[in-house]
C-alpha cells in the first residue's frame, strides 16, 4: 500500500466515525485533560497530513531519500490526528497539569522559550527543550545526547519522566481506555484492539513527523537559481553575504542533502562546539549516556529551520539571541578536549549581522500558524489552557566566554598570558608578532619566525589546521566523464550491479562502499553511515527506499551477530586473563580513547623546521620575507583555532573527570550521589554502581562501575577510526602487550583474537554476498547503466 493510498483510506474511515456535530465537540468529564469543561474540537473533514508537498528543490537535492519514517509507521491522516490529540492532552501527565505542548509551543516552532522547562509538579528540567520541526529527516538519535534511537521511542520518554510528565504505562493506558474520545480515534488509526503503548508512540511520532518546513524565503529563493550557492534574487545583499558565509563556515555540520542544494540544515550527529573550556561542566552531553570520555561535551542540535523562533539557544539556553550565538562562533570558541571540527570565524560586525540575517530566511511562519498542528482541546477556563511559557533563569550558570576581538593587551600582558599557556585576544596577536621583529623593518625573515614556530609547537596548535585564506585551486584529479564506463575484467561479477557481465569502475566503487558498510561498526549511528553508502549507489527513486531497507536490515542483523561473537570472545578472554588482568585490559582500552581523541597522533614527530614550513606557506610572492599583508593573513590563521592563539591544550577527559563530575551532584555533602540527586537520564548509572546497596554511589564505586559500563559501550558501538567505527576488540588487541603476561598466555590470546577476526570476516562476507544478490534482483539493467552514466 502506498502512502497516498493509506492516507485516502484513513480519511474515508475517519469521516465515517466523526460525522455529525456531536463528535466535532466532545463533552469530556472524568477523563478530561483538566478538571474543567474541555471539549475536543476536530474538523468534520479531517486535516491532511499524509501527502508530501515539497518544493522542487527538495526533490532536486534528494531530500526525500533522507526520510526516516519507518515502513511500518508511515504518516496517515488518522494516525497524525490521534497524535495531535495526544500531544495537547493534559491528561497525559500524572496530575493533568501539562501536556507535550507545554514544553513544545507551536508559536516557537515547537520549542520552549524558557531556558529550562517546568514539569508536572513544578520541577525544572536541566536542558532547554528542542524544536520538533523536521524531525522526519533526523539521523543518528534524538534528544541533545541521542539517547533515543527512534522517534517512536523518543516520544514516550517524557511521558514516563519523573520530572516532566510523571506517567506510567499502566496509568496512561487506563485513562485512554476509559476516555470518551480515544477508543474511536485509535480504532480508525490502527484498527480494533489498538490502544497500546506502542501505538501511542506511533501516533505521536506521525504527528511530529508531519511538522515539516518548506515555505521559507530560502525555499522561495532556491527555486529561482540553479545552485544554492548562487545569489538569491529575493535576498538582500546582507542575506546573500550571510548565505555565502554559511556555505563556507557552517554547512559542514548543519546540512542534509546531496549535491549543493542544502535543504534541512540539520546535524548528522552530536558535536562539541567549544561552548565550554574543558570537560568539567555538569552536563556531559552524549558522554553521560555512552560513558565514553571522548564524547563528554558532545551535543546534537535541532534543525536550523525556524531558528529565529526557538530562542534561547544551546542545550542549556545560555544564549538569548542569535546575535549571541554568532558572536560565540566568531570569537569565543573554547578549546575543549573533545572539540569537533569547529574553528573561530573571526567575523566582522557586518559579517555577523549578515549571518544572522541569513538564518532568519530559514523561517517558515506557516508552521507556527498551521491549524493542523494547533490545540484541538477547547475550554472556557483560561487557567486550563497551556499558556506560552516565559523565560526562566539558569540557576548557578555563568556563560563561559572567550577573548573578545576588541580586547587589546600591551606587550607585558601578552607575554604573561603566553607564558601561562593562556590565549591572547585576537587583536593582540599582531602586536606580539611585531615584538619579534628584531630589525624593526615591519616584515619577518625566517630567523624572526622561529619564536612563532616554537610557540605553535609547544601549544600543539599546528594540528588545528593552521592555514591561510586563499582561493582554492583544483582539489585533485577530476574523473574523466567516460572513466566510470571503463570495464574491468569482463568475466568478473564482483560489483556488477546491473548483471550485464561487466563491472565498471563506478560499480566497483559502489560495491566497495557496500562492503565497507558491512565490515565497520556503526557507533550507534547506522542511519548516518547508511546514507553515505546509499548516496553512492545512484538508485532510481522508485526502488531507493526498498533497497535502503534491505541494506538497513542486513546491517542490523550482522551487528547483532558480531556482538554475540564479541561477547563469546570476552568470556574467553576473562577466563584466559583472570579477573585482575582483564580489568587492567579494560582500563587500557578506555584510556587509549581518552588519550587520542581530537589529537594528531603524529604531532610528536614534527620538528621545528616542519612547523616553520607551514608558516612560510603565507609567503605569497615567495620572496623569503613575510610582508605586512602576509603577516595579517598569518595572524588571522593563528587566531582561528579554538581557544585562540597561545592556549595550551586542555587535559583529555578520562574516568576521573567523568566520575568527579557525577559527584558534583551530591547535594547533601555525604560524599555520595543518589539516584534522586542525579539528572534522570543518568540515574540508572548510580543504581547499578551502588555495589554495597546503601542508596548512594561513592567515588570509588563510580570508578569501578564506569570501567565496566564504558567498556561495554565501546564494544557495542565500536571505536571511531578515520571516519568509521572499527571493532573494539580487534582494534585494541595491542593493549594486551602492556600487561605483564607469560608468553604462553600472550600466544593463546593472539590465537583467540585471530580466530575471532576470521569469524567476523566470514559473517561480513556472507552478509555481503546475500545482500548483493538481493540488490541485483531489484535493479533493472538499463536503469542502473543509465544511472551510472549520469
MILUMMI-263928 format. One line per 10 residues: number of its first residue (from 1); their letters; for each residue x, y, z of C-alpha. Coordinates in steps of 0.001 Angstrom, whole numbers. Each point is the difference from the previous one (the first is absolute). Layout:
! residues N
NUM> A> X Y Z; ...
END
This chain:
! residues 790
1> XXXXXXXXXX> 0 0 0; 1405 3389 -966; 93 2949 2374; -2632 1826 -2065; -2348 -2994 -33; 356 -480 3735; -780 3676 530; -3179 -122 -2139; -1297 -3088 1799; 663 1638 3354
11> XXXXXXXXXX> -1884 3143 -1032; -3062 -1982 -1116; -11 -2131 3152; 445 3013 2253; -2864 1829 -1696; -2307 -2932 706; 770 16 3706; 69 3753 500; -3009 1110 -2039; -2465 2253 1784
21> XXXXXXXXXX> 301 2915 2420; 23 -2151 3148; 3462 -1310 -777; 1376 3315 -1164; -243 1256 3585; 192 -2817 2526; -1114 625 3578; 2656 -1401 2326; -352 -527 3712; 2003 -2304 2269
31> XXXXXXXXXX> 2727 -779 -2511; 505 3515 -1331; 3458 1550 -230; -1116 2313 2827; -2767 150 2577; -1863 2770 -1857; -2369 -398 -2926; 2186 -795 -2993; -1144 -879 -3477; 1812 -1745 -2815
41> XXXXXXXXXX> -537 1965 -3181; 1042 -1916 -3114; -1077 1035 -3507; -2750 -1899 -1782; 2388 -440 -2926; 3237 -1317 1532; 3188 1944 -626; 2351 -1474 -2562; 3407 -1020 1384; 932 -2912 -2237
51> XXXXXXXXXX> 685 1689 -3326; 3467 1343 -683; -20 3475 -1566; 3632 1017 -119; 1406 2560 -2458; 2062 -1027 -3001; 3375 796 1544; -682 -2534 2749; -430 -2696 -2598; 3020 1272 -1921
61> XXXXXXXXXX> 2181 -390 3076; -1321 -3484 667; -1375 1041 3355; -2679 -2667 72; 2701 -2626 -103; 747 1097 3561; -3536 -591 1234; 339 -2157 3125; -3691 -941 226; -40 -3757 680
71> XXXXXXXXXX> -1912 -2130 -2479; -2251 -1283 2777; -951 3495 1191; -480 2258 -3015; -1963 3198 556; -3772 -407 -371; -2661 2628 551; -1637 -2060 2729; 3279 -792 1753; 1205 3604 2
81> XXXXXXXXXX> -3422 1220 1163; 188 -2364 2956; 3540 1201 660; -1190 3605 9; -2675 -763 2614; 2525 -1841 2197; 2614 2739 -431; -2282 2683 1475; -1766 -2167 2612; 839 937 3598
91> XXXXXXXXXX> -1390 -3306 1231; 3221 -1482 -1376; 1758 1349 3103; -375 -1482 3472; -1937 2909 1535; -1552 1269 -3257; 1931 3279 65; 2313 -191 -3030; 34 -1484 -3479; 2697 -447 -2623
101> XXXXXXXXXX> -972 3442 -1292; 843 1604 3344; 3693 -285 -861; -313 -38 -3793; -1922 3122 -972; -1285 388 -3559; 758 3736 -108; 3625 -850 819; 398 -2692 -2667; -948 -2530 2661
111> XXXXXXXXXX> 2899 945 2277; -109 1563 3484; 769 3727 386; 1117 -686 3561; 3579 -1053 659; -1273 -2988 1949; -3455 -1530 -241; -2228 -588 3034; -1477 -3443 599; -3311 -1182 1424
121> XXXXXXXXXX> 907 668 3641; 1828 3285 -568; 3502 -1498 -170; 2345 1352 -2653; 1770 -2073 -2598; 3709 701 -500; -37 492 -3761; -1803 2208 -2459; -2742 -1814 -1930; 973 -541 -3614
131> XXXXXXXXXX> -2071 1092 -2983; -2027 -2767 -1649; -249 1177 -3602; 1591 -2192 -2679; 715 -2954 2292; -1144 -2108 -2929; 3492 420 -1426; 2004 -507 3196; 2943 -2366 -66; 1839 -1723 2876
141> XXXXXXXXXX> -2157 422 3113; -2395 2357 1738; 439 2456 2893; 3126 2045 635; 1934 -3197 829; -1567 -2364 -2594; -1214 -2352 2720; -3066 -1078 -2017; 627 -1847 -3241; -3433 622 -1553
151> XXXXXXXXXX> -2685 2653 219; -2479 -2673 1105; 2246 -663 2993; 784 3669 631; -3602 1200 359; -668 -2406 2876; 2978 1026 2139; -1464 3364 1190; -3296 -1724 855; 1724 -2288 2489
161> XXXXXXXXXX> 2447 2576 1316; -308 667 3742; 760 3648 -744; -1926 691 -3190; -3380 -1795 -72; 201 -2661 2710; -2129 -2667 -1688; 311 -3761 27; -1013 -2235 -2915; -2779 -1518 2102
171> XXXXXXXXXX> -1541 3338 1027; 266 1389 -3507; -1746 -2964 -1609; -2677 -35 2704; -900 3642 -618; -2 -388 -3771; -2153 -3148 116; -2615 1652 2216; -81 3192 -2077; -3073 1010 -1975
181> XXXXXXXXXX> 2057 973 -3045; 3056 -2208 -321; -1411 -3486 -791; -1485 1123 -3315; 3119 2010 -921; 2260 -2988 664; -2287 -2315 -1942; 97 2234 -3059; 3749 470 224; 1097 -3534 796
191> XXXXXXXXXX> -2995 -2322 -65; -1957 -1808 2715; 1649 -762 3367; 2683 2553 -806; 361 1978 3251; 3560 -972 836; 3122 1768 1204; 1609 -673 -3365; -2848 1666 -1885; 126 3056 2263
201> XXXXXXXXXX> 3625 395 -1058; -828 -639 -3645; -2770 2612 -60; 2089 2678 1685; 2880 -773 -2375; -2260 381 -3048; -1290 3379 1205; 3523 1295 638; 1377 -1342 -3290; -2669 1997 -1787
211> XXXXXXXXXX> 1523 3230 1410; 2159 729 -3018; 1016 3413 -1290; 426 863 -3659; -1500 3455 -558; 2684 2340 1268; 1550 2862 -1942; 3003 -2260 -473; -2242 -2569 -1705; -1471 2712 -2195
221> XXXXXXXXXX> 3480 1116 -1050; 1269 -3534 -615; -2641 -539 -2664; 1291 2994 -1988; 3647 -1035 -361; 1976 -2928 -1343; 2044 -410 3162; -467 988 3624; 3410 1682 -252; -1308 2486 -2569
231> XXXXXXXXXX> -1287 3403 1070; -3675 -285 943; -2010 2720 -1781; -2423 310 2922; 2819 544 2548; 1519 3281 1129; 3749 538 -394; 460 -806 3683; -2016 -3235 -264; 1979 -1141 -3045
241> XXXXXXXXXX> 3252 764 1826; -1284 -2009 2957; -864 -2891 -2316; 3521 66 -1422; 1465 -14 3513; -2292 -2858 992; 1175 -2132 -2924; 3610 778 862; -80 -439 3776; -3159 -1747 1176
251> XXXXXXXXXX> -1260 -2403 -2662; 2429 -2780 918; -1959 -613 3212; -3445 1460 -696; -919 -1670 -3256; -2124 -2814 -1315; -329 -758 -3677; 2188 -799 -2960; 1755 2045 -2647; -24 3672 1024
261> XXXXXXXXXX> -3683 511 737; -147 325 3773; -3517 -740 1134; -469 -953 3660; 2925 1645 1811; 236 -2765 2574; 2949 -1712 1692; 848 -3635 -664; 1318 -677 3514; 1034 1498 3307
271> XXXXXXXXXX> 2954 2394 -59; 1916 2223 2399; -72 3656 -1012; 2295 1434 2657; -2613 1630 2218; 1898 -1319 3042; 3754 160 506; 454 -3487 1470; -1845 -3185 963; -953 1133 3507
281> XXXXXXXXXX> -3459 1378 -889; -2787 -1738 1903; -1769 -1064 -3182; 2202 -2397 -1945; -2374 -375 -2941; 313 -3231 -1932; 2907 -1079 2196; -2373 -395 2947; -1970 -2526 -2032; 2785 -1845 -1806
291> XXXXXXXXXX> 2457 22 2965; 2635 904 -2541; 2400 2728 1201; 597 1053 -3603; -3699 866 -331; -247 2209 3084; -1230 3408 -1102; -1521 -1187 -3277; -3542 1201 -723; -2331 -323 -2941
301> XXXXXXXXXX> -1819 3087 -1263; -3460 413 -1493; -512 979 -3620; 861 3626 -725; -3326 415 -1751; -2179 2409 1988; 2945 718 2294; -1196 3604 128; -2822 -1163 2296; 1795 -2543 2198
311> XXXXXXXXXX> 1930 2221 2427; 1685 -483 2398; 2813 -1987 -1583; 2411 -2819 905; -899 -3003 2165; -190 2139 3128; -1540 3084 -1610; 3003 2138 857; -313 2226 -3087; -3075 2186 -183
321> XXXXXXXXXX> 352 1148 -3603; 1357 -1110 -3347; 2436 2882 217; 1512 -1592 3129; 249 -3355 -1759; 1858 1441 -2984; 2265 2012 2332; 937 -3287 1687; 1026 -1581 -3283; 1794 3150 -1059
331> XXXXXXXXXX> 2178 630 3043; -743 -2300 2937; 481 -3630 -1069; 1907 -1676 2843; 2567 -2777 -306; -1969 -2819 1571; 1917 -3317 -26; -2765 -1547 -2126; -397 2979 -2333; -1438 -951 -3368
341> XXXXXXXXXX> 901 1557 -3341; -890 3500 1204; 2244 3020 -365; -365 3647 902; -1578 1860 -2913; 1484 3406 921; -2874 1751 -1728; -309 3721 -406; -3088 1705 1415; -1415 175 -3517
351> XXXXXXXXXX> 571 -3727 -519; -1570 -882 3345; -3088 2014 -910; -106 -1631 -3431; 116 -3516 1441; -2863 802 2376; -1969 1516 -2880; 482 -3167 -2029; -1110 -2289 2824; -3246 1942 203
361> XXXXXXXXXX> -714 -831 -3647; -441 -3633 1132; -3215 929 1817; -3197 -1719 -1117; -2675 1938 1842; -2777 -2188 -1369; 920 -2781 2432; -445 2429 2890; -3578 714 -1046; -1037 -3223 -1750
371> XXXXXXXXXX> -3323 -1172 1522; 993 -3618 -661; 2494 313 2852; -2052 2164 2356; -1627 -960 3286; -3245 -1956 -676; -1108 205 3653; -2192 3006 771; -1036 1348 3387; -1626 3137 1335
381> XXXXXXXXXX> 2261 -49 3060; 3098 1985 -962; 1967 -1477 2900; -330 -3426 -1562; 1527 1033 -3318; 3715 -596 -333; 1394 3503 -111; 3180 880 -1845; 2833 -397 2518; 2267 2884 868
391> XXXXXXXXXX> 3763 -123 229; 1417 -1158 3317; 3542 347 1332; 2628 -2715 -7; 860 -558 3681; 3682 374 693; 962 320 -3663; 2607 2426 -1211; 686 -162 -3724; 3650 -610 -771
401> XXXXXXXXXX> 1165 2487 -2582; 3296 177 -1808; 2051 3052 -777; -1704 2799 -1854; 1451 1204 -3266; -103 3532 1355; 2114 -752 3073; 3600 1214 -357; 2924 -786 2316; 3374 1696 223
411> XXXXXXXXXX> 3243 -1866 -613; 490 -916 3669; -3559 -1321 271; 392 -2025 -3167; 3243 -1630 1124; -1507 -832 3388; -3000 -1676 -1616; 2160 -2000 -2390; 2332 -1084 2805; -2977 -1353 1946
421> XXXXXXXXXX> -1341 -1878 -3023; -2971 2348 -347; -1249 1286 -3307; 398 3641 -907; -2832 2125 -1399; -225 -70 -3782; 807 3696 -157; 3260 -534 1895; 1616 -2755 -2066; 1366 2351 -2644
431> XXXXXXXXXX> 1429 2217 2760; 1888 -3004 1375; 1278 -906 -3453; 1458 3470 -457; 1952 -336 3267; 1918 -2800 -1751; 990 2289 -2860; 3602 485 1137; 1096 2342 -2794; -3298 1946 193
441> XXXXXXXXXX> -442 30 -3773; -3701 -948 229; 486 -3397 -1624; 1237 -3437 1095; 2881 -2116 -1155; 301 -3708 790; 2192 564 3032; -2599 2283 1536; -2786 -2567 -387; 1758 -2666 2074
451> XXXXXXXXXX> -1666 1261 3188; -3414 -257 -1673; 686 -3550 -1137; 1247 -975 3445; -3168 1269 1689; -2228 -1742 -2535; 1868 -3220 653; -225 359 3796; -3719 703 -55; -699 -2740 -2548
461> XXXXXXXXXX> -1816 2489 -2191; 1232 -1324 -3330; -2386 -2944 -26; -2863 2499 153; 630 615 -3686; 1936 3234 -84; -696 1077 -3543; -307 3178 -1975; -3166 1325 -1553; 621 -252 -3708
471> XXXXXXXXXX> -1822 -913 -3154; -274 -3728 -304; 1666 -1618 -2958; -924 -3400 -1408; -904 -2343 2854; 1455 -2977 -1804; -231 -1813 -3264; -3438 163 -1553; -1434 -3194 -1305; -326 -42 -3808
481> XXXXXXXXXX> -3613 -211 -1055; 451 -3351 -1616; 2214 -1542 2697; -2814 -1636 1930; -962 -1833 -3197; 3368 -1725 -175; -694 -3637 652; 2097 -2242 2167; 511 -3664 -864; -3143 -921 -1900
491> XXXXXXXXXX> -130 -3327 1741; -32 1525 3443; -3403 268 1669; 1237 1788 3142; -1948 3243 117; -1968 -642 -3175; -3242 1505 1307; -1862 6 -3320; 1001 -3529 -981; 1310 898 -3453
501> XXXXXXXXXX> 3213 -2005 423; 2203 3064 508; 1007 1837 3151; 638 3667 -611; 2293 2031 2189; -3094 1673 1446; -1623 -3334 810; 3206 -1233 1622; 72 3086 2230; -3641 -531 920
511> XXXXXXXXXX> 706 -3604 909; 2954 993 2156; -2170 2558 1802; -2567 -2687 739; 2730 -2353 1174; 1460 2707 2227; -3365 660 1592; -425 -3627 980; 3549 -350 1298; 1 3066 2245
521> XXXXXXXXXX> -1741 552 3315; -2660 2683 -14; 549 1798 3285; -3734 126 608; -380 2143 -3127; -911 -2520 -2652; -2367 2397 -1753; 2835 2458 -616; 2405 -2596 -1367; -2740 -1542 -2084
531> XXXXXXXXXX> -714 3331 -1697; 3619 315 -1092; -172 -3341 -1763; -3476 411 -1462; 886 3347 -1583; 2769 -1746 -1935; -2261 -2683 -1455; -1779 2386 -2410; -3297 -1825 328; -3259 816 -1673
541> XXXXXXXXXX> -2251 1817 2524; -2679 -2658 -459; 2215 -2754 1378; 2160 2122 2305; -2014 -509 3185; -374 -3741 -593; 3736 -499 -488; 771 2233 2951; -2223 -2064 2264; 1698 -3188 -1210
551> XXXXXXXXXX> 3438 1424 772; -1176 1312 3371; -1433 -3375 1019; 3113 -1857 -1161; 2274 2298 1969; -2153 -241 3124; 44 -3789 -105; 3756 -67 -594; 533 2393 2928; -1923 -2340 2274
561> XXXXXXXXXX> 1961 -3030 -1204; 3344 1789 470; -1002 1175 3473; -798 -3566 1013; 3395 -1067 -1330; 1649 2845 1948; -1708 -1168 3175; 1299 -3530 -506; 3486 1409 -504; -280 2042 3203
571> XXXXXXXXXX> -948 -3089 1985; 3024 -1817 -1367; 2263 2963 800; -1240 184 3575; 734 -3669 489; 3447 278 -1606; 1166 3239 1665; -1601 -299 3412; -2025 2685 1779; 2851 2383 848
581> XXXXXXXXXX> 1673 17 -3409; -3327 209 -1803; -944 3108 1988; 3387 1532 -822; -624 -754 -3669; -3378 1745 181; 1655 3022 1567; 2653 143 -2718; -2612 -118 -2755; -2014 2855 1542
591> XXXXXXXXXX> 3095 2092 715; 1226 -396 -3568; -3100 1865 -1165; 468 2875 2420; 3620 475 -977; -539 189 -3750; -3287 1839 -451; 297 3027 -2273; 3803 -57 -65; 2423 -501 -2826
601> XXXXXXXXXX> 1722 -3281 819; 3042 1022 -2026; 471 3435 1538; 2813 -1225 2271; 1994 -777 -3170; -230 3564 -1298; 3164 2039 86; 421 3733 428; 1007 215 -3642; -3208 -1743 -1117
611> XXXXXXXXXX> -2089 2468 1982; 1877 2870 -1609; -824 -1436 -3411; -3665 398 848; 567 3640 971; 1821 746 -3235; -2930 -1132 -2096; -1197 3541 658; 2851 1435 -2037; -2264 830 -2937
621> XXXXXXXXXX> 2686 1347 -2322; 2615 -2523 1144; 2615 2670 649; 1195 -1424 3332; -1622 2804 2002; -3401 220 1667; -1232 3471 -862; -2780 2004 1685; -2928 -1470 -1931; 1409 -3519 386
631> XXXXXXXXXX> 465 536 3743; -3666 967 280; -1020 -3272 -1663; 2312 -1971 2296; -1376 1814 3042; -3566 -832 -952; 869 -3662 -439; 1733 -74 3403; -3107 1442 1666; -2458 -2332 -1724
641> XXXXXXXXXX> 467 -3285 1944; -2234 -647 3032; 1314 1672 3130; 1968 2570 -1951; 3703 450 -596; 2307 -1074 2817; -2367 -2191 1992; 1399 -3341 1029; -2233 -3032 -542; -2262 -999 2860
651> XXXXXXXXXX> 388 -3408 1590; -2070 -2745 -1646; -3086 -1202 1821; 472 -3309 1798; -1605 -2235 2612; 1007 2304 2849; -1453 3039 -1764; -3213 -1864 -739; -507 -1288 3531; 939 3265 1692
661> XXXXXXXXXX> -2619 1741 -2112; -2655 -2449 1147; 921 579 3637; -637 3727 -510; -3685 -865 207; 439 -926 3672; -2469 2403 1591; 236 -1088 3660; 3817 -179 158; 90 -3667 1039
671> XXXXXXXXXX> 2725 -751 -2598; -2487 -2154 -1904; -2556 642 -2677; -3390 -1672 -101; -2390 -661 -2863; -2119 2921 1146; 2913 2428 -55; 1069 -834 -3538; -1820 1188 -3118; -2531 -2633 -993
681> XXXXXXXXXX> 1885 -1030 -3150; 3028 -925 2174; -1761 -1550 2995; 279 -3568 -1270; 3787 286 208; -170 740 3748; -2409 -2887 559; 2252 -2527 -1693; 3188 1414 1508; -1259 -211 3597
691> XXXXXXXXXX> 1870 -3204 794; -733 -23 3750; -3649 966 -574; 10 2821 2540; -1987 2298 -2281; 2950 2123 -1079; 2893 -224 -2463; 3437 873 1341; 2903 1178 -2144; 1659 -3410 164
701> XXXXXXXXXX> -3225 -1765 -939; -410 2396 -2899; 3517 -744 -1275; -488 -3760 239; -3330 30 -1796; 1137 2495 -2602; 2737 -2349 -1153; -2519 -2780 -629; -2697 2213 -1520; 2394 1943 -2231
711> XXXXXXXXXX> 1613 -3173 -1309; -3407 -1522 -755; -984 3066 -1998; 3267 20 -1931; -550 -3630 -949; -3563 771 -1042; 760 3208 -1941; 3463 -715 -1335; 2948 2399 -24; 12 3010 -2304
721> XXXXXXXXXX> 2976 -196 -2340; 481 2105 -3106; -3652 677 -792; -1374 -3399 994; -458 -2263 2993; 2322 -2967 445; -669 -3108 2069; 1219 887 3489; 1520 -3357 929; 1911 -286 -3272
731> XXXXXXXXXX> 1166 3601 -105; 1286 55 3601; 1595 -3433 148; 3467 1560 201; -912 1315 3468; 630 -3506 1297; 3718 583 -543; -15 2518 2868; -936 -2737 2456; 2697 -2106 1630
741> XXXXXXXXXX> -1209 -3332 -1322; 1837 -3310 -520; 928 -663 -3610; -2293 -3032 -141; -2973 2098 1091; 865 2636 -2617; 190 -2633 -2716; -3359 -1449 996; -1515 3486 -2; 1232 752 -3514
751> XXXXXXXXXX> -1297 -3368 -1225; -3405 794 1489; -14 3435 -1607; 1018 -1366 -3405; -2852 -2493 150; -2373 2772 1094; 1036 2208 -2917; -415 -2839 -2486; -3534 -752 1222; -1036 3651 -258
761> XXXXXXXXXX> 1456 203 -3491; -1942 -3093 -1042; -3227 1477 1394; 512 3253 -1892; 801 -1800 -3266; -3053 -2244 266; -2211 3006 683; 1525 1906 -2933; -503 -2887 -2409; -3652 -426 922
771> XXXXXXXXXX> -738 3726 24; 1690 615 -3342; -2031 -2775 -1606; -3225 1533 1310; 934 3469 -1254; 868 -1351 -3454; -3518 -1417 -333; -1542 3414 675; 2106 2045 -2453; -1094 -21 -3649
781> XXXXXXXXXX> 3103 -268 -2214; -842 2985 -2222; -1018 2194 2945; 3156 -657 1936; 2233 562 -3032; -1665 3319 -677; 360 996 3668; 3695 -860 -158; 502 2199 -3064; -1747 2918 1677
END
